[in-house]
Every structure is written in C-alpha cells, then in structure tokens.
C-alpha cells in the first residue's frame, strides 16, 4: 500500500511540474520571408537552377536532333556505321543524364549550393530562437511552418516578432 501511495505522489508531482513548463511557437517560413539575405539567397538559387536547367535541356535537344537525323538516314547506312551512330547517341544521352544528376541530384550542385547559402541563415534563425527560449524560459518551441501538426496557437505563445527582433529585423505583420 505504501508503494502505491508513493507512486501516486510521484505521478501528481510529475504532472504538476509539467504544467509549469512554458511553450512557444514560431513560423520559420514567416521569419525567413522577412529576412533580405534569405530572399537574396533564394533568388541566387533560382537563377542558378534556371541556368542549369537550360544547360541540360540544350543537351537533350541536341540529342533529340541527332536521333531524328539518324532515323532519317539509318536505312541508307551500313550496319557498322549504324551501330557507331547509335552508340554515339546513347553515350550523349548518358552524358546528359549524368549532367542532370550532377546538377539536380540529391547531392548535386544545386543541393550543395542550397546548403552553402541557406544553412548559415537557418542556423542564425535557430540560434536566435534558442537564445529567446532560454531567456524567456520556454521548455519547448514549436515550428508551425510546413503544415505542422499544430491545430491551434494562442498568439501569446507566438515569438516570431521576438526572433526577428533578435536578428535585427522589423516584422511585417501577417
């Protein structure tokens, strides 16, 4: 009986302490959208992506043109020359696919550039959130960006403006 009493006291004490914890939320998309350096980094990424996409498309257009020309003259070519041209087209297509993977793959040039440009900005935001959370004694800070599972947020717990202020930016209200 004594064990159950001790367990009950421990459970009540634990639940009482958990109610004393403070929570807050941020919207990292909103914060990033209010940071000029993030907008600049995103523009640079978009420009690079467009440039590289055009480069890849040009390669595939050239391959398509070569293939159509080959189809038109294939009837007249001897087998050894036909095989040689087919192999050239296959090699060019493989090269274009490799370029596409190099530029846009999971560990490609665009992903590396995104990490290079965006990660320092995200780290800066995280550090500001962490500083505010420690100063204001928040136990947990939720991010409501990207369709998080938070269904309701009291505006009193929203610290977006504090984070932007910590980063040295004025807020543009939602």
DATA-V529874 format. One record per helix or strand of 2 or more residues. SS is the DSSP state (~ for helix, > for strand). FROM is the first residue (numbers start at 1). TO is the last residue. If there is no record, write none. Layout:
ss=SS from=FROM to=TO
ss=SS from=FROM to=TO
//
This chain:
ss=~ from=2 to=19
ss=> from=22 to=26
ss=~ from=28 to=33
ss=~ from=36 to=76
ss=~ from=79 to=104
ss=~ from=109 to=135
ss=> from=138 to=143
ss=~ from=155 to=157
ss=~ from=160 to=167
//
